[in-house]
């Protein structure tokens, strides 16, 4: 965590839960000043739907995710 730059890095088997959604990825960067999560790596989101892809930027507080390369979406 670099408080001066307002950035954090979490790696390993990362799981982030927000409401009914669960995000799994190997590494995530957290921009504290904007409360934005991002990663260039493969990821999977499960919950109301399933989304798989590579690379994303997300702002959980506003409920949006921008996916760089979409692999699969399953609506339930």
Secondary structure, DSSP 8 states (H G I E B T S, - for coil): -BTTTTEEEEEEEEEEEETTEEEEEEEEEEETTTTEEEEEEEEEEESSEEEEEEEEEEEGGGTEEEEEEEEEEEE-
